Amino acid sequence: IMTRDVVYVYTYANQEEVARMIQRYDFLAVPVVDREQRLVGIVTVDDVIDILEQEATEDMYAVGGGVQSEGDNYFQTNLFTVARRRVVWLFVLLLTNTVTGTIIKSQESILQQVVALAAFIPLLTGTGGNVGAQSSTVVIRGLNTDEIRDLGPGQVIWREALAGLLLGVILGTMATGWAYWLQGDFLVAFSVGTSLIAIALLASVAGSALPFLFRHLGLDPALMSAPFITTVVDVLGVLIYFNIAKSVLGL
């Protein structure tokens, strides 16, 4: 009995795509054919396990800021090579912090009037960065495993935005109470809490939207997302904080 409707892959197919196909259909093996659809071999589930482990490792290194192992054992890699692989994105983050510092310096007049505002900048940017990292990790993982292939980008971003808003309300309420206990000024505390809600929402949207954008541009979302999310959250987060503080405190 001949079956014409056969699932197969070409010799030039990406190994990750082949692995995902076997994983999706629960195959023990998949035939490999050439351009004339002549059988040249098979890929077994044992091969797939090695491929998935390799791809997961590459994604993990990429999320870590472009520190790809390129098949080398990290502990046997020359330290200068390790530093060279890491320095690019660290330099990007250095420039980001420079921009953030410039924005803070431009708001010296506000900080001179309410010095307490400066104490909460690390809290806001750090929390926003963590929220954005969580969103991007979920989306990047979903893109790599095709778990969100049935959902459009808009639906995923909307879902993450709602999650960010909920997290912002929870964390913002806690931050408001803590800031009031620390400073004894309700308006400052309210500014901190409200800013945290807005920053958490911004971070969730950025963290979920940027991976889709980079994938659309043909770039690796795992490699590109982290530094850009940090940039967006740090720069816009500080701007949001100072503008909310000016409005609430009447400065």
Backbone as CSV, one residue per row, in Angstrom:
resi,resn,N_x,N_y,N_z,CA_x,CA_y,CA_z,C_x,C_y,C_z
1,ILE,0.857,-1.182,0.000,0.000,0.000,0.000,0.897,1.237,0.000
2,MET,0.676,2.142,-0.935,1.503,3.345,-1.036,0.758,4.543,-0.467
3,THR,1.430,5.306,0.343,0.858,6.523,0.912,1.499,7.724,0.230
4,ARG,0.679,8.559,-0.365,1.204,9.731,-1.069,1.318,10.950,-0.147
5,ASP,0.456,11.010,0.856,0.451,12.166,1.761,1.465,11.937,2.873
6,VAL,2.731,12.161,2.564,3.818,11.887,3.500,4.423,13.204,3.982
7,VAL,4.654,13.282,5.264,5.342,14.441,5.831,6.840,14.210,5.697
8,TYR,7.532,15.146,5.088,8.968,14.996,4.867,9.637,16.364,4.953
9,VAL,10.953,16.351,4.963,11.722,17.593,4.978,12.778,17.512,3.885
10,TYR,13.209,18.685,3.433,14.246,18.747,2.408,15.639,18.762,3.045
11,THR,16.614,18.440,2.252,17.990,18.383,2.751,18.491,19.748,3.204
12,TYR,17.920,20.812,2.664,18.370,22.162,3.016,17.524,22.799,4.122
13,ALA,16.624,22.027,4.736,15.760,22.562,5.795,16.580,22.904,7.033
14,ASN,16.150,23.929,7.737,16.794,24.319,8.990,16.599,23.223,10.031
15,GLN,17.662,22.904,10.762,17.582,21.797,11.705,16.564,22.055,12.815
16,GLU,16.399,23.314,13.208,15.417,23.611,14.246,13.999,23.386,13.732
17,GLU,13.740,23.722,12.477,12.418,23.487,11.901,12.112,21.996,11.836
18,VAL,13.118,21.195,11.492,12.940,19.742,11.448,12.624,19.210,12.838
19,ALA,13.362,19.702,13.822,13.135,19.251,15.190,11.734,19.609,15.666
20,ARG,11.283,20.821,15.340,9.940,21.242,15.749,8.869,20.397,15.059
21,MET,9.111,20.007,13.815,8.141,19.187,13.094,7.987,17.820,13.758
22,ILE,9.109,17.188,14.078,9.054,15.884,14.739,8.387,16.004,16.098
23,GLN,8.683,17.091,16.799,8.079,17.314,18.107,6.583,17.546,17.988
24,ARG,6.163,18.273,16.958,4.754,18.607,16.782,3.919,17.377,16.437
25,TYR,4.439,16.535,15.556,3.679,15.371,15.088,3.975,14.098,15.881
26,ASP,4.850,14.191,16.882,5.216,13.018,17.692,5.760,11.881,16.833
27,PHE,6.586,12.215,15.841,7.196,11.201,14.985,8.398,10.575,15.690
28,LEU,8.686,9.333,15.329,9.935,8.714,15.746,11.045,9.026,14.752
29,ALA,10.647,9.350,13.517,11.601,9.720,12.475,10.845,10.424,11.360
30,VAL,11.576,11.203,10.564,10.977,11.886,9.423,11.915,11.717,8.223
31,PRO,11.372,11.388,7.045,12.231,11.201,5.873,12.811,12.520,5.367
32,VAL,14.006,12.439,4.820,14.683,13.599,4.238,14.825,13.351,2.736
33,VAL,14.385,14.326,1.933,14.440,14.180,0.480,15.214,15.343,-0.130
34,ASP,15.683,15.136,-1.371,16.381,16.207,-2.077,15.383,17.030,-2.884
35,ARG,15.887,17.915,-3.740,15.001,18.803,-4.496,14.098,18.033,-5.460
36,GLU,14.530,16.843,-5.875,13.697,16.013,-6.757,12.812,15.062,-5.963
37,GLN,12.781,15.275,-4.632,11.975,14.469,-3.715,12.388,12.998,-3.728
38,ARG,13.676,12.769,-3.857,14.213,11.426,-3.728,14.727,11.240,-2.307
39,LEU,14.415,10.098,-1.726,14.791,9.829,-0.344,16.308,9.732,-0.222
40,VAL,16.851,10.508,0.723,18.299,10.472,0.943,18.652,10.060,2.370
41,GLY,17.649,9.970,3.236,17.918,9.574,4.612,16.757,9.899,5.525
42,ILE,16.994,9.772,6.826,15.969,10.088,7.820,16.606,10.853,8.971
43,VAL,15.766,11.564,9.685,16.165,12.206,10.938,15.356,11.552,12.039
44,THR,16.021,11.000,13.039,15.334,10.274,14.105,15.103,11.170,15.313
45,VAL,14.280,10.669,16.220,13.973,11.436,17.424,15.216,11.617,18.287
46,ASP,16.159,10.672,18.216,17.411,10.820,18.963,18.210,12.015,18.456
47,ASP,18.198,12.192,17.127,18.867,13.369,16.554,18.193,14.650,17.017
48,VAL,16.875,14.605,17.116,16.095,15.788,17.485,16.418,16.243,18.897
49,ILE,16.603,15.289,19.800,16.919,15.643,21.188,18.199,16.468,21.239
50,ASP,19.204,16.043,20.486,20.468,16.792,20.449,20.272,18.180,19.844
51,ILE,19.451,18.249,18.788,19.204,19.534,18.124,18.487,20.492,19.063
52,LEU,17.442,20.004,19.743,16.674,20.860,20.647,17.542,21.359,21.796
53,GLU,18.410,20.490,22.298,19.310,20.908,23.377,20.270,21.985,22.888
54,GLN,20.780,21.798,21.681,21.695,22.787,21.106,21.004,24.122,20.873
55,GLU,19.791,24.083,20.311,19.054,25.317,20.038,18.667,26.021,21.336
56,ALA,18.269,25.244,22.348,17.910,25.847,23.637,19.118,26.531,24.266
57,THR,20.282,25.907,24.129,21.509,26.502,24.658,21.839,27.805,23.943
58,GLU,21.702,27.803,22.601,21.966,29.020,21.833,21.008,30.136,22.224
59,ASP,19.722,29.793,22.408,18.741,30.807,22.807,19.064,31.367,24.186
60,MET,19.502,30.490,25.093,19.827,30.932,26.446,21.000,31.904,26.419
61,TYR,22.025,31.575,25.635,23.168,32.478,25.507,22.749,33.806,24.887
62,ALA,21.854,33.743,23.897,21.409,34.969,23.228,20.645,35.865,24.181
63,VAL,19.740,35.272,24.975,18.983,36.058,25.949,19.922,36.688,26.960
64,GLY,21.049,36.017,27.225,22.027,36.553,28.162,22.801,37.736,27.637
65,GLY,22.496,38.177,26.432,23.141,39.376,25.916,24.150,39.109,24.827
66,GLY,23.875,38.128,23.978,24.756,37.893,22.845,25.979,37.076,23.174
67,VAL,25.937,36.296,24.263,27.096,35.512,24.666,26.978,34.111,24.086
68,GLN,26.979,33.963,22.767,26.842,32.656,22.155,28.099,31.836,22.367
69,SER,27.869,30.549,22.579,29.014,29.661,22.789,29.643,29.218,21.487
70,GLU,28.878,29.261,20.387,29.344,28.852,19.071,29.924,27.447,19.100
71,GLY,29.334,26.575,19.913,29.752,25.184,19.975,30.947,24.949,20.879
72,ASP,31.545,25.988,21.436,32.706,25.831,22.292,32.276,25.618,23.732
73,ASN,33.129,24.920,24.465,32.922,24.783,25.898,33.295,26.108,26.558
74,TYR,32.349,26.684,27.299,32.581,28.008,27.883,33.838,28.021,28.743
75,PHE,34.030,26.974,29.544,35.135,26.966,30.489,36.483,26.694,29.811
76,GLN,36.450,26.364,28.525,37.688,26.181,27.776,37.932,27.321,26.791
77,THR,37.042,28.308,26.806,37.156,29.440,25.887,38.080,30.501,26.464
78,ASN,38.906,31.083,25.622,39.817,32.144,26.036,39.035,33.311,26.623
79,LEU,39.539,33.894,27.713,38.825,34.971,28.397,38.661,36.198,27.511
80,PHE,39.623,36.468,26.645,39.490,37.603,25.732,38.352,37.368,24.743
81,THR,38.167,36.125,24.336,37.052,35.792,23.445,35.728,35.973,24.168
82,VAL,35.677,35.544,25.421,34.465,35.716,26.223,34.128,37.195,26.362
83,ALA,35.144,38.005,26.670,34.920,39.443,26.830,34.476,40.082,25.519
84,ARG,35.075,39.663,24.405,34.710,40.231,23.103,33.253,39.937,22.767
85,ARG,32.775,38.750,23.108,31.394,38.391,22.806,30.400,39.171,23.662
86,ARG,30.831,39.583,24.833,29.908,40.258,25.746,29.918,41.776,25.623
87,VAL,31.011,42.332,25.132,31.220,43.766,25.259,30.245,44.592,24.433
88,VAL,29.752,44.061,23.313,28.903,44.863,22.425,27.642,45.314,23.141
89,TRP,26.899,44.349,23.695,25.639,44.722,24.342,25.870,45.449,25.659
90,LEU,26.985,45.147,26.335,27.295,45.907,27.544,27.575,47.366,27.198
91,PHE,28.194,47.594,26.045,28.433,48.962,25.593,27.115,49.654,25.270
92,VAL,26.185,48.920,24.657,24.854,49.476,24.383,24.173,49.875,25.686
93,LEU,24.257,49.009,26.692,23.641,49.318,27.983,24.342,50.489,28.658
94,LEU,25.649,50.605,28.456,26.380,51.752,28.999,25.865,53.045,28.391
95,LEU,25.660,53.057,27.083,25.113,54.241,26.420,23.706,54.537,26.923
96,THR,22.928,53.485,27.148,21.573,53.660,27.677,21.603,54.360,29.021
97,ASN,22.486,53.894,29.895,22.586,54.517,31.217,23.066,55.957,31.112
98,THR,23.883,56.248,30.104,24.322,57.624,29.887,23.141,58.513,29.526
99,VAL,22.265,58.007,28.641,21.064,58.764,28.270,20.171,58.966,29.483
100,THR,19.995,57.897,30.264,19.169,58.003,31.468,19.745,59.031,32.429
101,GLY,21.069,59.007,32.597,21.708,59.984,33.471,21.530,61.405,32.975
102,THR,21.560,61.590,31.656,21.344,62.922,31.080,19.936,63.424,31.379
103,ILE,18.954,62.522,31.280,17.566,62.901,31.582,17.427,63.297,33.045
104,ILE,18.043,62.514,33.929,17.970,62.836,35.357,18.623,64.187,35.630
105,LYS,19.754,64.442,34.986,20.440,65.725,35.180,19.585,66.887,34.699
106,SER,18.817,66.665,33.625,17.963,67.740,33.105,16.810,68.072,34.048
107,GLN,16.565,67.188,35.009,15.473,67.410,35.964,16.002,67.819,37.340
108,GLU,17.188,68.411,37.356,17.803,68.793,38.627,16.926,69.742,39.427
109,SER,16.229,70.626,38.746,15.396,71.597,39.459,14.307,70.894,40.265
110,ILE,13.745,69.837,39.707,12.715,69.078,40.430,13.339,68.354,41.615
111,LEU,14.484,67.718,41.384,15.133,66.965,42.454,15.599,67.878,43.582
112,GLN,15.978,69.112,43.257,16.385,70.046,44.303,15.209,70.426,45.196
113,GLN,14.015,70.479,44.600,12.828,70.818,45.386,12.324,69.619,46.188
114,VAL,12.374,68.435,45.580,11.915,67.222,46.271,13.002,66.162,46.101
115,VAL,13.974,66.208,46.999,15.124,65.300,46.908,14.692,63.844,47.025
116,ALA,13.604,63.594,47.734,13.147,62.226,47.973,12.832,61.478,46.687
117,LEU,12.525,62.203,45.616,12.185,61.538,44.354,13.342,60.698,43.822
118,ALA,14.566,61.157,44.058,15.735,60.455,43.516,15.892,59.062,44.106
119,ALA,15.438,58.873,45.332,15.634,57.589,46.007,14.875,56.450,45.345
120,PHE,13.834,56.767,44.579,12.972,55.720,44.030,13.240,55.426,42.548
121,ILE,14.193,56.135,41.949,14.497,55.889,40.534,14.998,54.460,40.299
122,PRO,15.963,53.952,41.100,16.404,52.562,40.877,15.274,51.554,41.035
123,LEU,14.388,51.798,42.002,13.258,50.886,42.210,12.378,50.817,40.969
124,LEU,12.072,51.964,40.395,11.160,52.018,39.251,11.788,51.403,38.002
125,THR,13.023,51.795,37.693,13.660,51.263,36.484,13.989,49.777,36.635
126,GLY,14.407,49.377,37.826,14.716,47.965,38.052,13.492,47.080,37.948
127,THR,12.393,47.518,38.578,11.151,46.744,38.504,10.625,46.697,37.077
128,GLY,10.676,47.834,36.391,10.235,47.861,34.997,11.055,46.929,34.124
129,GLY,12.358,46.907,34.333,13.217,46.007,33.567,12.887,44.550,33.808
130,ASN,12.592,44.210,35.065,12.230,42.828,35.387,10.908,42.426,34.746
131,VAL,9.924,43.325,34.780,8.627,43.039,34.154,8.794,42.845,32.648
132,GLY,9.575,43.718,32.022,9.816,43.595,30.587,10.550,42.315,30.230
133,ALA,11.516,41.931,31.065,12.265,40.701,30.817,11.361,39.480,30.907
134,GLN,10.431,39.489,31.864,9.496,38.374,31.986,8.617,38.260,30.747
135,SER,8.092,39.378,30.286,7.228,39.358,29.100,7.989,38.882,27.870
136,SER,9.190,39.401,27.679,9.965,39.014,26.494,10.353,37.542,26.543
137,THR,10.668,37.039,27.726,11.028,35.628,27.855,9.874,34.724,27.458
138,VAL,8.672,35.068,27.923,7.487,34.272,27.588,7.231,34.294,26.082
139,VAL,7.304,35.477,25.477,7.012,35.610,24.046,8.091,34.930,23.202
140,ILE,9.354,35.130,23.545,10.440,34.504,22.787,10.346,32.987,22.861
141,ARG,10.034,32.475,24.041,9.866,31.030,24.188,8.693,30.542,23.341
142,GLY,7.608,31.300,23.350,6.451,30.932,22.543,6.746,30.954,21.057
143,LEU,7.552,31.924,20.614,7.936,31.992,19.204,8.830,30.819,18.810
144,ASN,9.735,30.452,19.695,10.665,29.366,19.382,9.993,28.000,19.369
145,THR,8.958,27.827,20.196,8.279,26.534,20.281,6.977,26.501,19.500
146,ASP,6.628,27.601,18.849,5.377,27.708,18.078,4.138,27.591,18.959
147,GLU,4.280,27.825,20.256,3.130,27.740,21.154,2.124,28.857,20.895
148,ILE,2.592,29.973,20.333,1.696,31.110,20.098,1.465,31.331,18.610
149,ARG,1.692,30.275,17.809,1.532,30.443,16.362,0.081,30.704,15.975
150,ASP,-0.874,30.234,16.803,-2.293,30.440,16.495,-2.796,31.802,16.969
151,LEU,-1.976,32.513,17.723,-2.356,33.835,18.226,-1.644,34.904,17.402
152,GLY,-2.331,35.953,17.080,-1.697,37.059,16.385,-0.881,37.898,17.346
153,PRO,0.068,38.681,16.841,0.858,39.552,17.711,-0.002,40.471,18.567
154,GLY,-1.079,41.002,17.971,-1.943,41.912,18.724,-2.548,41.260,19.946
155,GLN,-2.982,40.017,19.809,-3.600,39.318,20.935,-2.584,39.030,22.033
156,VAL,-1.380,38.649,21.629,-0.333,38.375,22.616,0.060,39.652,23.355
157,ILE,0.260,40.735,22.605,0.651,42.005,23.222,-0.445,42.513,24.148
158,TRP,-1.698,42.387,23.728,-2.818,42.819,24.566,-2.866,42.020,25.866
159,ARG,-2.658,40.718,25.766,-2.661,39.865,26.953,-1.539,40.258,27.913
160,GLU,-0.356,40.483,27.364,0.768,40.881,28.204,0.566,42.280,28.784
161,ALA,-0.086,43.159,28.030,-0.372,44.502,28.543,-1.295,44.429,29.753
162,LEU,-2.318,43.579,29.675,-3.226,43.410,30.815,-2.489,42.813,32.010
163,ALA,-1.608,41.844,31.731,-0.819,41.257,32.814,0.087,42.310,33.445
164,GLY,0.697,43.154,32.606,1.553,44.219,33.121,0.785,45.230,33.942
165,LEU,-0.435,45.543,33.497,-1.267,46.479,34.246,-1.629,45.905,35.609
166,LEU,-1.986,44.624,35.637,-2.322,43.977,36.908,-1.114,43.945,37.835
167,LEU,0.039,43.575,37.286,1.261,43.580,38.089,1.581,44.982,38.584
168,GLY,1.369,45.977,37.721,1.635,47.355,38.109,0.768,47.810,39.263
169,VAL,-0.506,47.431,39.226,-1.418,47.810,40.313,-0.970,47.169,41.626
170,ILE,-0.623,45.886,41.562,-0.190,45.184,42.780,1.105,45.783,43.321
171,LEU,2.110,45.885,42.453,3.407,46.405,42.884,3.334,47.890,43.214
172,GLY,2.518,48.637,42.450,2.371,50.063,42.714,1.747,50.339,44.067
173,THR,0.765,49.520,44.447,0.140,49.674,45.764,1.155,49.422,46.869
174,MET,1.945,48.370,46.693,2.974,48.063,47.688,4.027,49.167,47.744
175,ALA,4.435,49.668,46.573,5.452,50.723,46.529,4.940,52.018,47.147
176,THR,3.653,52.304,46.953,3.069,53.514,47.551,3.139,53.448,49.069
177,GLY,2.746,52.294,49.618,2.797,52.126,51.073,4.213,52.220,51.608
178,TRP,5.144,51.597,50.890,6.528,51.618,51.349,7.114,53.026,51.259
179,ALA,6.830,53.726,50.161,7.347,55.088,49.992,6.777,56.035,51.047
180,TYR,5.501,55.856,51.377,4.891,56.714,52.401,5.510,56.434,53.765
181,TRP,5.740,55.154,54.046,6.359,54.802,55.325,7.781,55.352,55.397
182,LEU,8.473,55.375,54.250,9.861,55.819,54.224,9.988,57.336,54.284
183,GLN,9.093,58.055,53.570,9.220,59.504,53.436,8.172,60.287,54.215
184,GLY,7.031,59.668,54.482,5.969,60.373,55.188,5.283,61.436,54.356
185,ASP,5.432,61.371,53.035,4.816,62.338,52.124,3.911,61.572,51.165
186,PHE,2.588,61.768,51.297,1.645,60.989,50.489,1.770,61.307,49.007
187,LEU,2.010,62.581,48.656,2.096,62.952,47.247,3.302,62.300,46.566
188,VAL,4.425,62.262,47.271,5.598,61.571,46.729,5.308,60.084,46.578
189,ALA,4.692,59.496,47.601,4.357,58.073,47.555,3.381,57.773,46.419
190,PHE,2.407,58.650,46.229,1.431,58.466,45.150,2.106,58.566,43.783
191,SER,3.058,59.481,43.668,3.812,59.621,42.415,4.587,58.346,42.094
192,VAL,5.200,57.775,43.118,5.968,56.542,42.929,5.053,55.395,42.504
193,GLY,3.936,55.225,43.213,3.021,54.134,42.897,2.406,54.258,41.515
194,THR,1.968,55.460,41.169,1.369,55.685,39.849,2.387,55.478,38.738
195,SER,3.599,55.951,38.969,4.657,55.766,37.970,4.963,54.291,37.764
196,LEU,4.955,53.524,38.848,5.252,52.102,38.737,4.188,51.375,37.916
197,ILE,2.934,51.777,38.072,1.859,51.189,37.261,2.105,51.466,35.778
198,ALA,2.407,52.729,35.462,2.640,53.107,34.062,3.876,52.419,33.492
199,ILE,4.934,52.326,34.292,6.175,51.708,33.815,5.998,50.207,33.611
200,ALA,5.260,49.554,34.509,5.004,48.118,34.350,4.207,47.845,33.080
201,LEU,3.234,48.700,32.802,2.455,48.562,31.567,3.352,48.762,30.343
202,LEU,4.168,49.815,30.383,5.097,50.083,29.281,6.057,48.919,29.070
203,ALA,6.602,48.391,30.161,7.578,47.306,30.064,6.955,46.044,29.487
204,SER,5.724,45.743,29.876,5.052,44.552,29.354,4.788,44.674,27.858
205,VAL,4.346,45.853,27.438,4.092,46.071,26.009,5.398,45.986,25.218
206,ALA,6.437,46.651,25.721,7.731,46.609,25.028,8.300,45.195,25.004
207,GLY,8.200,44.507,26.135,8.753,43.158,26.224,8.063,42.160,25.325
208,SER,6.778,42.364,25.061,6.040,41.442,24.191,6.052,41.876,22.731
209,ALA,6.146,43.175,22.479,6.084,43.673,21.100,7.430,43.585,20.380
210,LEU,8.518,43.879,21.074,9.824,43.910,20.417,10.237,42.566,19.810
211,PRO,10.000,41.419,20.481,10.344,40.148,19.820,9.623,39.945,18.493
212,PHE,8.346,40.336,18.420,7.614,40.230,17.155,8.229,41.152,16.097
213,LEU,8.595,42.364,16.521,9.183,43.327,15.590,10.501,42.812,15.028
214,PHE,11.364,42.317,15.903,12.668,41.839,15.451,12.536,40.605,14.559
215,ARG,11.590,39.742,14.885,11.383,38.566,14.030,10.884,38.992,12.648
216,HIS,10.015,40.002,12.617,9.507,40.506,11.342,10.633,41.113,10.502
217,LEU,11.617,41.707,11.184,12.751,42.324,10.490,13.836,41.314,10.134
218,GLY,13.619,40.050,10.489,14.597,39.017,10.184,15.742,38.947,11.166
219,LEU,15.568,39.543,12.349,16.594,39.524,13.382,16.229,38.503,14.452
220,ASP,17.215,38.120,15.239,16.993,37.136,16.298,16.365,37.825,17.508
221,PRO,15.105,37.500,17.850,14.459,38.159,18.993,15.203,37.929,20.298
222,ALA,15.736,36.725,20.486,16.427,36.424,21.737,17.670,37.282,21.911
223,LEU,18.346,37.571,20.803,19.581,38.352,20.861,19.322,39.843,20.991
224,MET,18.283,40.336,20.327,18.068,41.774,20.211,17.183,42.361,21.306
225,SER,16.298,41.560,21.889,15.251,42.116,22.746,15.772,42.717,24.043
226,ALA,16.649,41.984,24.748,17.054,42.399,26.088,17.617,43.819,26.153
227,PRO,18.618,44.179,25.340,19.157,45.541,25.449,18.166,46.621,25.051
228,PHE,17.313,46.335,24.075,16.350,47.345,23.647,15.242,47.525,24.678
229,ILE,14.834,46.451,25.334,13.839,46.570,26.400,14.409,47.409,27.537
230,THR,15.669,47.153,27.880,16.322,47.945,28.923,16.353,49.418,28.546
231,THR,16.659,49.701,27.286,16.701,51.082,26.813,15.346,51.752,26.943
232,VAL,14.309,51.090,26.448,12.954,51.662,26.475,12.501,51.912,27.902
233,VAL,12.682,50.915,28.758,12.189,51.033,30.135,12.960,52.096,30.904
234,ASP,14.273,52.120,30.770,15.071,53.089,31.521,14.787,54.522,31.085
235,VAL,14.859,54.766,29.788,14.703,56.134,29.288,13.270,56.627,29.468
236,LEU,12.306,55.880,28.944,10.912,56.317,29.048,10.400,56.230,30.480
237,GLY,10.903,55.257,31.239,10.469,55.130,32.631,10.825,56.349,33.463
238,VAL,12.045,56.844,33.289,12.465,58.047,34.021,11.642,59.255,33.586
239,LEU,11.391,59.373,32.285,10.561,60.479,31.794,9.152,60.411,32.372
240,ILE,8.574,59.223,32.394,7.230,59.045,32.965,7.223,59.452,34.431
241,TYR,8.223,59.006,35.167,8.291,59.285,36.603,8.341,60.783,36.881
242,PHE,9.224,61.487,36.200,9.363,62.918,36.462,8.135,63.707,36.017
243,ASN,7.527,63.308,34.929,6.325,64.018,34.477,5.144,63.786,35.408
244,ILE,4.993,62.567,35.902,3.927,62.300,36.876,4.197,63.058,38.165
245,ALA,5.454,63.055,38.609,5.801,63.771,39.840,5.534,65.266,39.697
246,LYS,5.873,65.846,38.547,5.608,67.275,38.334,4.118,67.574,38.393
247,SER,3.313,66.700,37.817,1.864,66.927,37.810,1.271,66.778,39.206
248,VAL,1.677,65.726,39.910,1.106,65.453,41.237,1.565,66.483,42.261
249,LEU,2.849,66.832,42.206,3.407,67.757,43.197,3.256,69.217,42.798
250,GLY,2.781,69.466,41.583,2.580,70.842,41.139,3.862,71.609,40.961
251,LEU,4.905,70.934,40.482,6.212,71.590,40.328,6.340,72.253,38.961
